[in-house]
Amino acid sequence: MTLSSSTHLVLIPSYNTGAQVYATVRAARALWQPVWVVVDGSNDGTAEGLQAMAAADPGLRVWVRSQNAGKGAAVLHGLRQAAAAGYTHALTMDSDGQHPARLIPDFMQASMARREAMILGRPIFDASAPLLRVRGRRVSNWWTHLETLGAGVADSLYGFRVYPVGALVAVMQRQPWMRRFDFDTEAVVRLAWRGVKPINIDAPVKYLSADEGGVSHFRYGRDNLLLSWMHLRLMLEFGLRLPVLLWRKARRLAPFQP
């Protein structure tokens, strides 16, 4: 059964994932309406294919950006459109088949119950997960735990999430980063700094092989350097924010005084 909402939508950024994006969109549309796709400068013909799908499906909208600017930039484009249309929350998911579309209703329900929070996928890996990437994300998670004073972010990189639109747009418009692979991690850190509470829900992640139509744009050297630069920036800002963050944490932990 397809569920619909006037406040919560599914937002899928896409860049050169080939035919897999069609399967991802169909799986999302089977469970939720509306679904929006932002094509981030793809040159593999999928922009035209997605536009044809949208022409026959009022529950699907597609935006096509002329140049590739990165996942975060594509998400921000969709978030701005969502805010203008009156939507308050967006579930982001990748277009490459890694994320479990079947859990869209569960994540949306959790968000509707706690609209002030961000609903974060906690990845459950299977044998398809590259060991180097599984181990590498532990480093990012450690830094995120430190930068947020243990706010409760279970995984900093898994992009299957529901964000409050207004808060995330406000965060992204105030600085020039978060536009590429650094988006997922920096988003949760900066939202946690704003007091947005993370709620973690287990979600499987599937790394498709090339024979299964899997496409990956992750580059170990380039993207790990980007993450390192991001954590350096965040730690420098964390030092400046630390007194306020400690004060907020003390208030949350203080016993109620009638």
Secondary structure, DSSP 8 states (H G I E B T S, - for coil): --EE-SSEEEEEEESS-TTHHHHHHHHHHTTEE-EEEEEES--SSHHHHHHHHHHT-TTEEEEEESS---HHHHHHHHHHHHHHTT--EEEE--SSS-S-GGGHHHHHHHHHH-TTSEEEEEEEE-TTS-HHHHHHHHHHHHHHHHHTTS---S-SS---EEEEHHHHHHHHHTSS--SSTTHHHHHHHHHHHTT--EEEEEEEE----GGGT------HHHHHHHHHHHHHHHHHHHHHHHHHHHHHHHHHHS----
